[in-house]
């Protein structure tokens, strides 16, 4: 993979990163007569892993998986609706975006209309609710939803139970019992250094190892900084000897993230159970939605398709579930700039050893809220309960308030 862009920025980012690392048409193949998508049996629960792709900015669920035959869809979006003949049909009512070719081929569980009862149009507020598992925004837990899962599943002595592949800490992985951290996907999980100068790198790392040693005189902030640096250095040391990367990933941000995710998941020494992937893309398509969204879906499809192939070659396809979601969807009627404004309920995807097709109750375009947004038909808490309980075997009551029930019919029932 070409990491030239990452290398050019490495010197500038190294110092800053060191401080934050430890902070916490109908689809032809499907339509072919006699063709059936193979059903993959999920692996044993203790061996299962979770990869969460965060599509920040407000991904339009009605473009990612569009209602093929709904006349209201075309009436409300005369310029931005996708022609039915271009979609990859799931059934007679819904179809994948034309750019989601590999997603359509391999299949996905589509959760349309996922959201909360009292939505907020703020990106920051809704992302915080998703990351912390706080549907109404009132509880404000100190830990993240994924972090609480790591606390239940992870080994406190492992280098990391959960890893976020992006610069800066994320509330999603905030944990109490185990180690979670954020790493630069362009640096293979290693502590930021200067690969082009061995002597400088050695001195740089030695200095940070010295700085990471605790001192009785440290105040809370300095103690936390030292502990974070020590955590990052320990994980960096553990990533020496990672399984080799699989060639063929697209030269995109998401491609680099998922390439490293596969390597981390394949290395059992690390103890990683959950990988958080904040997609570095702008789904906030207030203007020029059709072209911008097509490019976003093409990037997603190419990277995720290669990732699933990589997992299969490593013997992990039955053990890894990929969940992709956004903080909210887009408003149903288009605006005057060929764009879509902030909405409410959106669409999530589950990719892996799951049942392909729609689950839950699809939303109605004839019954919108006062702001012309899709009304949630699948609570966010039920979606997260599905990740916890159905996939990872963690009772939803241990990581979510109110004991929400998982969405039925997600995993195949095989004899």
C-alpha positions as CSV (number, residue, x, y, z in Angstrom):
1,X,0.0,0.0,0.0
2,X,1.2,3.5,-0.8
3,X,1.8,5.3,2.5
4,X,3.7,8.3,1.0
5,X,1.2,10.8,2.3
6,X,1.4,9.4,5.8
7,X,5.2,9.5,5.7
8,X,5.3,13.1,4.7
9,X,3.2,14.1,7.7
10,X,4.9,11.8,10.2
11,X,7.5,14.3,11.6
12,X,4.8,16.9,12.1
13,X,2.4,14.5,13.8
14,X,4.8,12.4,15.9
15,X,4.9,14.8,18.9
16,X,1.2,15.5,18.9
17,X,0.2,11.8,18.4
18,X,2.5,10.7,21.3
19,X,0.4,12.6,23.7
20,X,-3.0,11.3,22.5
21,X,-2.3,7.7,21.7
22,X,-2.9,6.4,25.2
23,X,-5.8,8.6,26.1
24,X,-8.0,6.0,26.0
25,X,-29.3,-1.9,-12.4
26,X,-30.4,-5.3,-10.9
27,X,-27.3,-6.9,-9.7
28,X,-26.4,-9.5,-12.3
29,X,-24.7,-12.1,-10.0
30,X,-27.6,-12.0,-7.6
31,X,-30.2,-12.3,-10.4
32,X,-28.5,-15.2,-12.1
33,X,-30.8,-18.2,-12.2
34,X,-29.9,-20.8,-9.7
35,X,-27.3,-18.6,-7.9
36,X,-27.5,-18.6,-4.1
37,X,-25.4,-16.5,-1.8
38,X,-23.5,-18.9,0.5
39,X,-24.5,-18.9,4.2
40,X,-21.6,-18.6,6.6
41,X,-21.9,-20.3,10.0
42,X,-20.9,-17.9,12.8
43,X,-17.8,-18.9,14.7
44,X,-17.7,-19.8,18.4
45,X,-18.8,-16.9,20.6
46,X,-15.5,-16.6,22.6
47,X,-13.6,-16.2,19.3
48,X,-15.8,-13.5,17.8
49,X,-14.6,-10.0,17.1
50,X,-16.3,-6.7,16.3
51,X,-15.3,-4.0,13.8
52,X,-17.4,-0.8,14.0
53,X,-17.1,1.6,11.0
54,X,-18.3,5.1,12.0
55,X,-19.6,7.1,9.0
56,X,-19.6,10.6,10.7
57,X,-21.4,13.5,9.2
58,X,-24.8,12.0,8.6
59,X,-24.9,9.2,6.1
60,X,-28.1,9.2,4.0
61,X,-29.6,5.8,4.6
62,X,-32.1,6.3,1.8
63,X,-29.3,6.6,-0.7
64,X,-27.2,3.8,0.7
65,X,-30.2,1.4,0.6
66,X,-33.0,3.1,-1.4
67,X,-36.7,2.3,-1.5
68,X,-37.0,1.1,-5.1
69,X,-40.7,1.3,-5.7
70,X,-41.8,4.0,-3.3
71,X,-43.3,6.9,-5.3
72,X,-42.8,9.2,-2.3
73,X,-39.0,8.7,-2.6
74,X,-39.0,10.1,-6.1
75,X,-41.6,12.8,-5.4
76,X,-39.6,14.2,-2.5
77,X,-36.3,13.8,-4.2
78,X,-36.8,14.7,-7.9
79,X,-33.1,15.4,-8.5
80,X,-31.3,13.2,-5.9
81,X,-33.3,9.9,-6.0
82,X,-31.4,7.1,-7.6
83,X,-33.1,5.5,-10.7
84,X,-34.5,2.1,-9.8
85,X,-32.7,0.5,-12.7
86,X,-29.3,1.5,-11.3
87,X,-29.8,-0.1,-7.9
88,X,-28.6,-3.5,-6.8
89,X,-32.0,-5.0,-5.9
90,X,-32.3,-6.7,-2.5
91,X,-36.0,-7.5,-3.0
92,X,-38.9,-5.8,-4.7
93,X,-38.8,-2.8,-2.4
94,X,-35.2,-2.0,-1.6
95,X,-31.9,-1.8,-3.4
96,X,-28.2,-1.0,-2.7
97,X,-26.6,2.1,-4.1
98,X,-25.1,1.5,-7.5
99,X,-21.5,1.9,-6.1
100,X,-22.1,-0.9,-3.5
101,X,-21.3,-3.7,-5.9
102,X,-19.2,-5.9,-3.6
103,X,-21.6,-5.3,-0.6
104,X,-24.4,-6.5,-2.8
105,X,-22.5,-9.5,-4.0
106,X,-21.4,-10.6,-0.5
107,X,-24.7,-9.6,1.2
108,X,-25.4,-7.5,4.3
109,X,-28.0,-7.2,7.0
110,X,-29.7,-3.9,6.5
111,X,-31.2,-2.1,9.5
112,X,-33.2,0.7,8.1
113,X,-34.9,3.3,10.3
114,X,-32.4,3.0,13.2
115,X,-32.4,6.0,15.6
116,X,-33.7,7.4,18.8
117,X,-37.1,8.6,20.0
118,X,-36.0,12.2,20.6
119,X,-33.3,13.0,18.0
120,X,-31.0,16.0,17.9
121,X,-29.8,17.6,14.7
122,X,-26.3,18.2,16.1
123,X,-23.5,16.0,14.8
124,X,-21.7,16.2,18.1
125,X,-24.6,15.4,20.3
126,X,-25.8,12.5,18.3
127,X,-22.4,11.0,17.8
128,X,-21.8,11.2,21.6
129,X,-25.1,9.4,22.2
130,X,-24.0,6.6,19.8
131,X,-20.5,6.4,21.2
132,X,-21.6,6.2,24.8
133,X,-24.8,4.2,24.3
134,X,-27.0,7.0,25.7
135,X,-30.1,7.2,23.5
136,X,-31.7,10.2,25.1
137,X,-28.5,12.0,26.0
138,X,-29.4,12.3,29.7
139,X,-27.2,9.7,31.4
140,X,-23.9,10.9,30.2
141,X,-21.9,7.8,31.2
142,X,-18.2,8.1,31.8
143,X,-17.5,5.0,29.6
144,X,-18.3,4.3,26.0
145,X,-20.5,1.5,24.7
146,X,-17.6,-0.2,23.0
147,X,-15.4,0.4,26.1
148,X,-18.0,-1.3,28.3
149,X,-18.0,-4.3,26.0
150,X,-14.2,-4.4,26.2
151,X,-14.4,-4.3,30.0
152,X,-16.6,-7.5,29.9
153,X,-14.7,-9.3,27.2
154,X,-11.1,-8.2,27.4
155,X,-8.1,-9.4,29.3
156,X,-6.8,-6.7,31.7
157,X,-3.3,-8.0,31.1
158,X,-3.5,-7.8,27.3
159,X,-1.8,-4.9,25.4
160,X,-5.3,-3.8,24.2
161,X,-8.8,-5.1,24.3
162,X,-10.1,-2.3,22.0
163,X,-8.3,-0.2,19.4
164,X,-9.5,2.9,17.5
165,X,-7.8,3.4,14.2
166,X,-7.6,7.2,14.2
167,X,-5.7,10.0,15.9
168,X,-7.1,11.2,19.2
169,X,-9.1,9.4,21.9
170,X,-12.7,8.4,21.3
171,X,-15.5,8.3,23.9
172,X,-16.7,5.1,22.3
173,X,-13.8,3.0,23.7
174,X,-13.5,4.7,27.2
175,X,-13.2,1.7,29.6
176,X,-12.5,1.1,33.3
177,X,-11.0,-2.3,33.6
178,X,-9.0,-3.0,30.4
179,X,-6.6,-1.1,28.1
180,X,-8.1,0.6,25.0
181,X,-6.2,3.1,22.9
182,X,-6.1,5.0,19.6
183,X,-3.4,4.4,17.0
184,X,-2.4,6.0,13.7
185,X,-3.4,3.5,11.0
186,X,-0.6,4.8,8.8
187,X,2.0,3.8,11.3
188,X,1.0,0.1,11.8
189,X,0.1,0.7,15.4
190,X,3.6,1.7,16.3
191,X,4.6,4.5,18.6
192,X,5.2,7.7,16.5
193,X,8.9,7.8,15.5
194,X,11.2,8.7,12.6
195,X,11.8,5.6,10.5
196,X,14.2,7.3,8.2
197,X,16.7,8.0,11.0
198,X,17.5,5.0,13.3
199,X,19.6,7.0,15.8
200,X,16.9,9.7,16.1
201,X,14.2,7.0,16.5
202,X,16.2,5.3,19.3
203,X,16.8,8.5,21.2
204,X,13.1,9.6,20.7
205,X,11.8,6.3,22.1
206,X,14.3,6.2,24.9
207,X,13.2,9.7,26.0
208,X,9.5,8.7,26.0
209,X,10.2,5.5,27.9
210,X,11.9,7.6,30.5
211,X,9.0,10.1,30.6
212,X,6.5,7.2,31.0
213,X,7.9,6.1,34.3
214,X,5.6,7.2,37.2
215,X,6.8,9.6,39.9
216,X,5.3,10.0,43.4
217,X,5.3,13.7,42.9
218,X,3.1,13.6,39.8
219,X,-0.2,15.4,39.8
220,X,-3.2,13.7,38.3
221,X,-2.7,15.2,34.8
222,X,1.0,14.3,34.6
223,X,0.3,10.8,36.0
224,X,-2.3,10.3,33.3
225,X,0.0,11.5,30.6
226,X,2.8,9.1,31.8
227,X,0.4,6.2,31.9
228,X,-0.9,6.9,28.5
229,X,2.6,7.1,27.0
230,X,3.4,3.8,28.7
231,X,0.3,2.2,27.3
232,X,1.1,3.4,23.8
233,X,4.7,2.1,24.1
234,X,3.6,-1.3,25.3
235,X,1.2,-1.7,22.5
236,X,3.8,-0.5,20.0
237,X,6.3,-3.1,21.3
238,X,3.6,-5.8,21.0
239,X,2.9,-5.0,17.4
240,X,6.4,-6.0,16.4
241,X,6.0,-9.1,14.2
242,X,2.4,-8.3,13.1
243,X,1.1,-10.7,10.5
244,X,1.9,-9.3,7.0
245,X,-0.5,-7.0,5.4
246,X,-2.6,-8.3,2.5
247,X,-1.9,-6.6,-0.8
248,X,-4.7,-5.1,-2.8
249,X,-6.4,-2.7,-0.4
250,X,-7.4,0.6,-2.1
251,X,-5.1,3.6,-1.5
252,X,-7.7,5.4,0.7
253,X,-8.0,6.2,4.3
254,X,-10.5,3.5,5.0
255,X,-8.4,1.0,3.0
256,X,-5.4,1.8,5.3
257,X,-7.6,1.5,8.4
258,X,-9.1,-1.9,7.5
259,X,-5.8,-3.3,6.3
260,X,-4.3,-2.7,9.8
261,X,-7.6,-3.9,11.4
262,X,-7.1,-7.3,9.7
263,X,-3.5,-7.5,10.9
264,X,-4.5,-6.7,14.5
265,X,-7.3,-9.2,14.6
266,X,-5.1,-11.9,13.2
267,X,-2.5,-11.5,16.0
268,X,-3.9,-13.2,19.0
269,X,-1.1,-12.0,21.2
270,X,-2.6,-8.5,21.3
271,X,-5.9,-9.5,22.8
272,X,-7.9,-7.2,20.6
273,X,-11.7,-7.9,20.6
274,X,-13.1,-4.7,19.2
275,X,-11.7,-2.3,16.5
276,X,-13.3,1.1,16.1
277,X,-12.8,2.6,12.6
278,X,-13.7,6.4,12.3
279,X,-14.0,6.7,8.5
280,X,-12.2,9.9,7.5
281,X,-14.8,11.1,5.0
282,X,-17.5,13.8,4.9
283,X,-21.0,12.4,4.8
284,X,-22.5,15.9,5.5
285,X,-23.9,16.3,1.9
286,X,-25.8,19.5,2.2
287,X,-24.9,20.3,-1.5
288,X,-24.0,18.2,-4.5
289,X,-25.3,15.0,-2.8
290,X,-25.4,12.6,-5.8
291,X,-21.8,12.8,-6.9
292,X,-20.4,13.2,-3.4
293,X,-22.3,10.2,-2.1
294,X,-21.4,8.0,-5.0
295,X,-17.7,8.7,-4.2
296,X,-18.2,7.9,-0.5
297,X,-20.0,4.6,-1.3
298,X,-17.3,3.6,-3.8
299,X,-14.6,4.1,-1.2
300,X,-16.6,2.1,1.4
301,X,-17.4,-0.7,-1.0
302,X,-13.8,-1.1,-2.2
303,X,-12.3,-1.1,1.2
304,X,-14.9,-3.3,3.0
305,X,-14.9,-5.8,0.1
306,X,-11.1,-6.2,0.3
307,X,-11.3,-6.4,4.1
308,X,-13.8,-9.3,3.9
309,X,-11.6,-11.1,1.3
310,X,-8.6,-10.6,3.7
311,X,-10.5,-11.9,6.6
312,X,-11.5,-15.0,4.6
313,X,-7.9,-15.7,3.6
314,X,-6.9,-15.4,7.3
315,X,-9.6,-17.8,8.4
316,X,-11.5,-15.0,10.3
317,X,-14.5,-14.5,8.1
318,X,-16.8,-16.4,10.5
319,X,-15.4,-14.6,13.6
320,X,-15.6,-11.0,12.6
321,X,-18.8,-8.9,12.3
322,X,-18.5,-5.5,10.7
323,X,-21.1,-2.9,11.8
324,X,-21.4,0.4,9.9
325,X,-23.5,3.3,11.1
326,X,-23.8,7.1,11.2
327,X,-25.0,9.4,13.9
328,X,-28.1,10.2,11.9
329,X,-29.5,10.1,8.4
330,X,-30.5,13.0,6.1
331,X,-33.8,14.8,5.7
332,X,-36.1,13.2,3.2
333,X,-37.0,16.2,0.9
334,X,-34.0,17.5,-1.0
335,X,-32.9,21.1,-0.7
336,X,-32.3,23.7,-3.5
337,X,-28.6,22.8,-3.7
338,X,-29.1,19.2,-4.9
339,X,-28.3,18.2,-1.3
340,X,-29.9,16.8,1.8
341,X,-29.9,18.5,5.2
342,X,-29.6,16.9,8.7
343,X,-32.1,14.2,9.4
344,X,-33.1,11.8,12.1
345,X,-33.2,8.0,11.7
346,X,-30.7,6.4,9.4
347,X,-29.6,3.0,8.0
348,X,-27.0,0.7,9.5
349,X,-25.3,-2.3,7.9
350,X,-24.1,-5.6,9.4
351,X,-21.6,-7.5,7.3
352,X,-20.3,-10.9,8.0
353,X,-21.8,-14.2,9.0
354,X,-25.3,-12.7,9.2
355,X,-28.6,-13.1,7.3
356,X,-28.7,-10.9,4.2
357,X,-31.6,-8.6,3.7
358,X,-33.7,-6.2,5.8
359,X,-34.4,-6.8,9.4
360,X,-36.7,-4.8,11.8
361,X,-39.5,-2.6,10.6
362,X,-38.6,-0.5,7.6
363,X,-39.4,3.2,7.9
364,X,-42.3,4.9,6.1
365,X,-41.9,7.9,3.9
366,X,-45.6,8.7,4.3
367,X,-45.2,9.2,8.0
368,X,-42.4,11.8,8.7
369,X,-41.7,13.9,11.7
370,X,-42.4,17.7,11.9
371,X,-39.1,18.4,10.2
372,X,-39.7,15.9,7.4
373,X,-37.3,13.4,8.8
374,X,-37.6,9.6,8.9
375,X,-39.0,8.4,12.2
376,X,-37.0,5.7,13.9
377,X,-38.6,2.3,13.7
378,X,-35.5,0.4,15.2
379,X,-34.2,2.0,18.5
380,X,-30.5,2.6,18.6
381,X,-30.4,0.7,21.8
382,X,-31.7,-2.4,20.1
383,X,-29.1,-2.2,17.4
384,X,-26.4,-1.9,20.0
385,X,-28.0,-4.8,22.0
386,X,-27.7,-6.9,18.9
387,X,-23.9,-6.3,18.7
388,X,-23.5,-7.0,22.4
389,X,-25.8,-9.9,23.0
390,X,-26.5,-11.6,19.7
391,X,-23.0,-11.4,18.4
392,X,-20.6,-11.1,21.3
393,X,-22.7,-13.0,23.9
394,X,-22.7,-10.1,26.4
395,X,-26.1,-9.6,28.0
396,X,-27.4,-6.2,26.9
397,X,-28.2,-5.3,30.5
398,X,-24.5,-5.4,31.4
399,X,-23.6,-2.6,28.9
400,X,-26.8,-0.7,28.1
401,X,-29.4,1.0,30.3
402,X,-32.9,-0.4,30.2
403,X,-32.1,-4.0,29.1
404,X,-33.0,-3.4,25.4
405,X,-33.8,-6.5,23.3
406,X,-31.7,-7.5,20.3
407,X,-33.1,-7.3,16.8
408,X,-34.3,-10.8,15.9
409,X,-33.3,-12.7,12.8
410,X,-29.8,-11.3,12.4
411,X,-27.8,-14.5,12.7
412,X,-28.5,-17.6,10.5
413,X,-30.1,-20.6,12.2
414,X,-28.2,-23.5,10.8
415,X,-28.6,-27.2,11.6
